Amino acid sequence: MKFYSVQLRKSVEVDDSKVEVITMKNGRKAARVAVDLDGQQVKLFKILSKEDAARLG
């Protein structure tokens, strides 16, 4: 899955097995992951489409 890091200003490709699917207060699904990039821990967040949410489960 592809995330965009605003802090590092670049796109980051993350393996689907590391992605955690959460439900926001409004009921929409989102993906959350914490990865180590350039020697620092970065938390990434992305709102999912219905197709992506169904695929990730």
MITOR-924386 format. One record per residue: residue in one letter; x, y, z of N, C-alpha, C in turn; chain; residue number from 1. Coordinates in Angstrom, 2 decimals. Layout:
BEGIN
<rest A n.east X n.north Y n.up Z ca.east X ca.north Y ca.up Z c.east X c.north Y c.up Z kette A nr NUM>
...
This chain:
BEGIN
<rest M n.east 0.85 n.north -1.17 n.up 0.00 ca.east 0.00 ca.north 0.00 ca.up 0.00 c.east 0.90 c.north 1.23 c.up 0.00 kette A nr 1>
<rest K n.east 0.48 n.north 2.22 n.up -0.70 ca.east 1.26 ca.north 3.44 ca.up -0.85 c.east 0.72 c.north 4.53 c.up 0.08 kette A nr 2>
<rest F n.east 1.62 n.north 5.10 n.up 0.88 ca.east 1.33 ca.north 6.21 ca.up 1.77 c.east 2.16 c.north 7.40 c.up 1.33 kette A nr 3>
<rest Y n.east 1.75 n.north 8.59 n.up 1.76 ca.east 2.55 ca.north 9.79 ca.up 1.50 c.east 2.92 c.north 10.39 c.up 2.85 kette A nr 4>
<rest S n.east 4.21 n.north 10.60 n.up 3.06 ca.east 4.70 ca.north 11.21 ca.up 4.29 c.east 4.87 c.north 12.71 c.up 4.05 kette A nr 5>
<rest V n.east 4.07 n.north 13.51 n.up 4.73 ca.east 4.16 ca.north 14.96 ca.up 4.62 c.east 5.44 c.north 15.44 c.up 5.28 kette A nr 6>
<rest Q n.east 5.82 n.north 14.79 n.up 6.36 ca.east 7.03 ca.north 15.17 ca.up 7.09 c.east 8.28 c.north 15.00 c.up 6.23 kette A nr 7>
<rest L n.east 8.37 n.north 13.88 n.up 5.48 ca.east 9.53 ca.north 13.62 ca.up 4.65 c.east 9.34 c.north 14.05 c.up 3.20 kette A nr 8>
<rest R n.east 8.12 n.north 14.44 n.up 2.84 ca.east 7.77 ca.north 14.89 ca.up 1.50 c.east 8.09 c.north 13.86 c.up 0.43 kette A nr 9>
<rest K n.east 7.67 n.north 12.61 n.up 0.69 ca.east 7.86 ca.north 11.57 ca.up -0.32 c.east 6.85 c.north 10.45 c.up -0.10 kette A nr 10>
<rest S n.east 6.63 n.north 9.67 n.up -1.15 ca.east 5.75 ca.north 8.51 ca.up -1.09 c.east 6.50 c.north 7.34 c.up -0.50 kette A nr 11>
<rest V n.east 5.77 n.north 6.53 n.up 0.26 ca.east 6.36 ca.north 5.39 ca.up 0.93 c.east 5.51 c.north 4.16 c.up 0.62 kette A nr 12>
<rest E n.east 6.14 n.north 3.09 n.up 0.18 ca.east 5.45 ca.north 1.83 ca.up -0.09 c.east 5.59 c.north 0.95 c.up 1.15 kette A nr 13>
<rest V n.east 4.45 n.north 0.48 n.up 1.68 ca.east 4.43 ca.north -0.34 ca.up 2.89 c.east 3.75 c.north -1.66 c.up 2.57 kette A nr 14>
<rest D n.east 4.30 n.north -2.76 n.up 3.11 ca.east 3.73 ca.north -4.08 ca.up 2.92 c.east 2.35 c.north -4.14 c.up 3.59 kette A nr 15>
<rest D n.east 1.38 n.north -4.77 n.up 2.92 ca.east 0.01 ca.north -4.84 ca.up 3.44 c.east -0.08 c.north -5.57 c.up 4.78 kette A nr 16>
<rest S n.east 0.85 n.north -6.47 n.up 5.07 ca.east 0.80 ca.north -7.21 ca.up 6.32 c.east 1.10 c.north -6.33 c.up 7.53 kette A nr 17>
<rest K n.east 1.75 n.north -5.19 n.up 7.34 ca.east 2.10 ca.north -4.29 ca.up 8.43 c.east 1.01 c.north -3.25 c.up 8.71 kette A nr 18>
<rest V n.east 0.05 n.north -3.13 n.up 7.82 ca.east -0.98 ca.north -2.10 ca.up 7.91 c.east -2.07 c.north -2.51 c.up 8.90 kette A nr 19>
<rest E n.east -2.44 n.north -1.59 n.up 9.78 ca.east -3.53 ca.north -1.81 ca.up 10.73 c.east -4.75 c.north -1.02 c.up 10.26 kette A nr 20>
<rest V n.east -5.89 n.north -1.70 n.up 10.11 ca.east -7.12 ca.north -1.04 ca.up 9.68 c.east -7.89 c.north -0.63 c.up 10.92 kette A nr 21>
<rest I n.east -8.26 n.north 0.66 n.up 10.99 ca.east -9.01 ca.north 1.19 ca.up 12.12 c.east -10.29 c.north 1.83 c.up 11.60 kette A nr 22>
<rest T n.east -11.23 n.north 2.06 n.up 12.50 ca.east -12.47 ca.north 2.75 ca.up 12.16 c.east -12.47 c.north 4.10 c.up 12.87 kette A nr 23>
<rest M n.east -12.67 n.north 5.17 n.up 12.10 ca.east -12.70 ca.north 6.51 ca.up 12.66 c.east -14.06 c.north 6.77 c.up 13.32 kette A nr 24>
<rest K n.east -14.17 n.north 7.89 n.up 14.01 ca.east -15.41 ca.north 8.23 ca.up 14.72 c.east -16.61 c.north 8.32 c.up 13.78 kette A nr 25>
<rest N n.east -16.38 n.north 8.74 n.up 12.54 ca.east -17.48 ca.north 8.89 ca.up 11.59 c.east -17.83 c.north 7.59 c.up 10.88 kette A nr 26>
<rest G n.east -17.16 n.north 6.48 n.up 11.22 ca.east -17.47 ca.north 5.18 ca.up 10.65 c.east -16.64 c.north 4.78 c.up 9.44 kette A nr 27>
<rest R n.east -15.83 n.north 5.68 n.up 8.93 ca.east -14.99 ca.north 5.36 ca.up 7.77 c.east -13.78 c.north 4.56 c.up 8.20 kette A nr 28>
<rest K n.east -13.29 n.north 3.73 n.up 7.30 ca.east -12.11 ca.north 2.92 ca.up 7.56 c.east -10.85 c.north 3.69 c.up 7.18 kette A nr 29>
<rest A n.east -9.79 n.north 3.47 n.up 7.93 ca.east -8.51 ca.north 4.13 ca.up 7.67 c.east -7.39 c.north 3.13 c.up 7.93 kette A nr 30>
<rest A n.east -6.25 n.north 3.37 n.up 7.31 ca.east -5.07 ca.north 2.53 ca.up 7.50 c.east -4.06 c.north 3.31 c.up 8.32 kette A nr 31>
<rest R n.east -3.42 n.north 2.61 n.up 9.26 ca.east -2.42 ca.north 3.24 ca.up 10.11 c.east -1.21 c.north 2.31 c.up 10.18 kette A nr 32>
<rest V n.east -0.03 n.north 2.89 n.up 10.10 ca.east 1.20 ca.north 2.09 ca.up 10.16 c.east 2.31 c.north 2.96 c.up 10.74 kette A nr 33>
<rest A n.east 3.23 n.north 2.32 n.up 11.46 ca.east 4.42 ca.north 3.00 ca.up 11.97 c.east 5.63 c.north 2.30 c.up 11.35 kette A nr 34>
<rest V n.east 6.44 n.north 3.05 n.up 10.63 ca.east 7.60 ca.north 2.49 ca.up 9.94 c.east 8.85 c.north 3.29 c.up 10.29 kette A nr 35>
<rest D n.east 9.99 n.north 2.67 n.up 10.06 ca.east 11.28 ca.north 3.32 ca.up 10.30 c.east 11.83 c.north 3.79 c.up 8.97 kette A nr 36>
<rest L n.east 11.89 n.north 5.12 n.up 8.77 ca.east 12.38 ca.north 5.71 ca.up 7.53 c.east 13.50 c.north 6.68 c.up 7.83 kette A nr 37>
<rest D n.east 14.60 n.north 6.53 n.up 7.13 ca.east 15.74 ca.north 7.44 ca.up 7.29 c.east 16.19 c.north 7.56 c.up 8.74 kette A nr 38>
<rest G n.east 16.11 n.north 6.46 n.up 9.48 ca.east 16.57 ca.north 6.46 ca.up 10.86 c.east 15.62 c.north 7.04 c.up 11.88 kette A nr 39>
<rest Q n.east 14.39 n.north 7.33 n.up 11.49 ca.east 13.42 ca.north 7.86 ca.up 12.44 c.east 12.09 c.north 7.14 c.up 12.30 kette A nr 40>
<rest Q n.east 11.38 n.north 7.00 n.up 13.41 ca.east 10.09 ca.north 6.33 ca.up 13.43 c.east 9.03 c.north 7.30 c.up 12.92 kette A nr 41>
<rest V n.east 8.29 n.north 6.88 n.up 11.88 ca.east 7.28 ca.north 7.74 ca.up 11.26 c.east 5.94 c.north 7.02 c.up 11.30 kette A nr 42>
<rest K n.east 4.90 n.north 7.73 n.up 11.76 ca.east 3.54 ca.north 7.19 ca.up 11.77 c.east 2.81 c.north 7.74 c.up 10.56 kette A nr 43>
<rest L n.east 2.22 n.north 6.83 n.up 9.76 ca.east 1.52 ca.north 7.22 ca.up 8.55 c.east 0.05 c.north 6.84 c.up 8.68 kette A nr 44>
<rest F n.east -0.83 n.north 7.62 n.up 8.06 ca.east -2.27 ca.north 7.47 ca.up 8.16 c.east -2.88 c.north 7.73 c.up 6.80 kette A nr 45>
<rest K n.east -3.86 n.north 6.90 n.up 6.41 ca.east -4.50 ca.north 7.08 ca.up 5.11 c.east -5.95 c.north 6.63 c.up 5.21 kette A nr 46>
<rest I n.east -6.87 n.north 7.48 n.up 4.72 ca.east -8.29 ca.north 7.10 ca.up 4.64 c.east -8.46 c.north 6.15 c.up 3.47 kette A nr 47>
<rest L n.east -9.17 n.north 5.05 n.up 3.69 ca.east -9.29 ca.north 4.00 ca.up 2.68 c.east -10.57 c.north 4.14 c.up 1.88 kette A nr 48>
<rest S n.east -10.49 n.north 3.70 n.up 0.63 ca.east -11.69 ca.north 3.58 ca.up -0.19 c.east -12.42 c.north 2.31 c.up 0.25 kette A nr 49>
<rest K n.east -13.64 n.north 2.13 n.up -0.18 ca.east -14.39 ca.north 0.93 ca.up 0.17 c.east -13.72 c.north -0.33 c.up -0.36 kette A nr 50>
<rest E n.east -13.12 n.north -0.24 n.up -1.55 ca.east -12.45 ca.north -1.39 ca.up -2.15 c.east -11.21 c.north -1.77 c.up -1.35 kette A nr 51>
<rest D n.east -10.40 n.north -0.78 n.up -0.96 ca.east -9.20 ca.north -1.05 ca.up -0.18 c.east -9.55 c.north -1.59 c.up 1.21 kette A nr 52>
<rest A n.east -10.59 n.north -1.05 n.up 1.83 ca.east -11.00 ca.north -1.52 ca.up 3.14 c.east -11.47 c.north -2.97 c.up 3.09 kette A nr 53>
<rest A n.east -12.18 n.north -3.33 n.up 2.03 ca.east -12.64 ca.north -4.72 ca.up 1.88 c.east -11.46 c.north -5.64 c.up 1.62 kette A nr 54>
<rest R n.east -10.46 n.north -5.17 n.up 0.86 ca.east -9.31 ca.north -5.99 ca.up 0.54 c.east -8.44 c.north -6.26 c.up 1.77 kette A nr 55>
<rest L n.east -8.25 n.north -5.24 n.up 2.60 ca.east -7.42 ca.north -5.39 ca.up 3.79 c.east -8.15 c.north -6.06 c.up 4.94 kette A nr 56>
<rest G n.east -9.47 n.north -6.01 n.up 4.93 ca.east -10.26 ca.north -6.70 ca.up 5.94 c.east -10.27 c.north -6.00 c.up 7.20 kette A nr 57>
